[in-house]
Amino acid sequence: MSLMRQGLVIEKLVVGLHRQRFAPAAAPNLVVRWRKPISLGTAPSKLFRVPQRPQIPEDELKEIRRLFKNYNTQMKSIRAWFAEEAKRQEAVTAAAVAGATGEEAEFQRCLQINEEWNKKVAAERQVRLAAEKAKLTDKILTDLEQDELQKSKRIAEIQQMVEREKDLSSHYITEENIDQAIEEALSQEVNYNFAIDREGNYYHGFSMTPTTSHS
């Protein structure tokens, strides 16, 4: 038996053993394509085989080259388009960042102007409040002075009323002078029966002598 036939027999035995060893027990009817392990190396029947280089017709080769060139050109265009798109995105991002920076600077400028306005308005408010406070203080002082004058005037009127009542109290009928008052009232006869003529003269009682007064 030649060495080649011995090698084939050994290969078949190894393959059979390998199938029995690695065959799935749970699914015996499952068909699995078997591949030779890499550790077995090249089969002896294919050890010295030289593969035939495929013979491509000239027109087909030209078509393949044309398609390959078209493919390379298209891929180059796509890569260039992606590069341009990336640059454009970078430019847009840079413009957005610059715009945001400009907006931030504008915001800070507006904020500073607003703070200056607030300070100016606050200073004007302080001046206005101080003037209003001074005006209100003057008004309060004036009102207090007027109240004091009114109070003093009222006190003076009350004092005059008290003095007048004191003067009139000397003619009051009291327990001490009631007898004297009675004697005077009896001694002074008062007749309330009187008449008036056209000239305005009074005639008391039965007297025909006119007088110019009622008493």
Number of C-alpha atoms within 10 A of each C-alpha: 5 6 9 11 12 12 14 14 12 12 16 12 12 14 17 11 12 14 12 11 10 8 15 13 10 7 8 8 8 10 9 8 5 10 7 13 9 7 6 10 9 11 12 15 11 9 9 9 8 7 7 6 6 6 7 10 9 9 9 10 12 12 12 13 12 12 12 12 12 12 12 12 12 12 12 12 12 12 12 12 12 12 12 12 12 12 12 12 12 12 12 12 12 12 12 12 12 12 12 12 12 12 12 12 12 12 12 12 12 12 12 12 12 12 12 12 12 12 12 12 12 12 12 12 12 12 12 12 12 12 12 12 12 12 12 12 12 12 12 12 12 12 12 12 12 12 12 12 12 12 12 12 12 12 12 12 12 12 12 12 12 12 12 11 11 12 11 10 11 9 10 12 13 11 7 8 11 12 12 11 15 12 10 11 11 10 9 9 8 11 10 10 9 14 14 14 9 6 7 12 16 20 19 19 12 10 10 9 9 14 14 11 9 12 10
